[in-house]
Amino acid sequence: MNYGLLLVLHLLAAIAFVGTVFFEVIMLEGVRRHLPHETMRAVERAIGNRTTAVMPWVLLALYGAGIGLAWQHRGALAQPLASSFGLLLALKIALALSVFGHFLTAMRWRRRGVLGGRRSHRLHLSVFCHVLAIVVLAKAMFYLSW
């Protein structure tokens, strides 16, 4: 597939994923104290159901395009310590794999009925920190060099 097309697909899927995480961590936390507990649980349940339906497709596009992009840079990834680009890309990929692990954990916990409250908040906060680092690394790869 064309590099430019992969890049646009990856970027759009990243916007959808990061935007969803941002909404859940920043926006919903601000709303929580203004709504009754049962109302907030219903909102979270509805968002969780929608997220469960949409996010696998977003992640498929995000990681599929990401693999295609990484393939284009396989030379830099073969020797990640040889260049700042290769090192930053390798770090970005490691964080992306960690986010994918978080997603799998969330799905498993959701099926078991133990994804809620404090556990969900910590998981979302961890993913939020990961994706912020990934976004910074994505830019730094092209602007930092040593």
C-alpha positions in Angstrom: 0.0 0.0 0.0 1.1 3.6 -0.7 3.1 5.1 2.2 1.0 8.3 2.1 -2.2 6.4 2.3 -0.9 4.3 5.2 0.2 7.5 6.9 -3.3 9.1 6.5 -5.1 6.0 7.7 -2.7 5.7 10.7 -3.2 9.3 11.6 -7.0 9.2 11.3 -7.2 6.0 13.4 -4.8 7.6 16.0 -7.0 10.7 16.2 -10.1 8.5 16.8 -8.3 6.4 19.5 -6.5 9.3 21.2 -9.6 11.4 21.1 -11.7 8.6 22.7 -9.1 8.1 25.5 -8.9 11.9 26.0 -12.7 12.1 26.2 -12.9 9.3 28.7 -10.1 10.5 31.0 -10.4 14.3 30.8 -14.0 15.0 29.9 -15.9 12.3 31.7 -13.9 12.8 34.9 -15.1 16.4 34.9 -18.7 15.4 34.4 -18.7 12.7 37.1 -19.1 15.0 40.0 -22.1 16.8 38.4 -24.2 13.8 37.8 -25.9 11.3 40.1 -24.0 8.1 40.6 -26.6 5.9 38.8 -26.8 8.3 35.9 -23.0 8.3 35.5 -23.0 4.5 35.6 -25.5 4.4 32.8 -23.5 6.9 30.8 -20.3 4.9 31.3 -22.1 1.6 30.4 -23.4 3.1 27.2 -20.1 4.6 26.2 -18.4 1.3 27.1 -20.8 -0.6 24.9 -20.2 1.8 22.0 -16.5 1.7 22.5 -16.4 -2.1 22.5 -18.2 -2.1 19.2 -16.1 0.6 17.5 -12.6 0.4 19.0 -11.6 -3.0 17.6 -12.0 -1.6 14.0 -10.2 1.6 14.9 -7.4 -0.5 16.4 -7.3 -2.7 13.4 -6.8 0.3 11.2 -4.3 1.9 13.6 -2.1 -1.1 14.1 -2.5 -2.4 10.6 -1.3 0.9 9.1 1.3 1.2 11.8 2.8 -2.2 10.8 2.8 -1.1 7.2 4.6 2.1 8.1 7.1 0.3 10.3 7.8 -2.1 7.4 8.8 1.0 5.4 11.3 1.8 8.1 12.6 -1.7 8.8 16.2 -0.6 8.1 16.1 1.9 11.0 14.3 -0.7 13.2 17.0 -3.3 12.5 19.6 -1.0 14.2 17.5 1.2 16.5 20.5 2.5 18.4 22.2 3.7 15.2 20.0 6.7 14.7 17.7 8.9 16.8 14.9 8.2 14.4 15.3 4.4 14.8 15.4 4.7 18.6 12.4 7.0 18.9 10.4 4.8 16.5 11.4 1.6 18.5 10.2 3.4 21.7 7.0 4.4 20.0 6.4 0.8 18.9 7.1 -0.5 22.4 4.5 2.0 23.9 2.0 1.0 21.2 2.4 -2.6 22.1 1.9 -1.8 25.7 -1.3 0.1 24.8 -2.5 -2.9 22.9 -1.8 -5.1 26.0 -3.9 -2.6 28.0 -6.7 -2.9 25.5 -6.6 -6.7 25.7 -6.6 -6.6 29.4 -9.6 -4.2 29.4 -11.6 -6.5 27.1 -10.8 -9.5 29.3 -11.8 -7.6 32.5 -15.0 -6.4 30.8 -16.0 -9.9 29.9 -15.3 -11.1 33.5 -17.3 -8.1 34.8 -14.5 -6.7 36.9 -13.8 -3.6 34.7 -15.2 -0.7 36.7 -14.5 2.0 39.1 -10.9 2.5 40.3 -9.5 -0.3 38.0 -11.0 1.3 34.9 -9.8 4.7 35.9 -6.2 3.5 36.4 -6.3 1.6 33.1 -7.6 4.6 31.2 -5.1 6.9 32.9 -2.2 4.6 32.0 -3.4 4.4 28.4 -3.7 8.2 28.3 -0.1 8.7 29.5 1.1 6.1 26.9 -0.7 7.8 24.0 0.5 11.2 25.0 4.1 9.8 24.9 3.4 8.1 21.5 2.1 11.4 20.0 5.2 13.3 21.3 7.5 10.6 20.0 5.8 10.6 16.6 6.7 14.2 16.2 10.1 14.0 17.8 11.1 11.2 15.3 11.2 13.8 12.5 12.5 16.8 14.5 15.1 15.5 16.9 18.4 14.1 16.0 21.6 13.4 17.7 
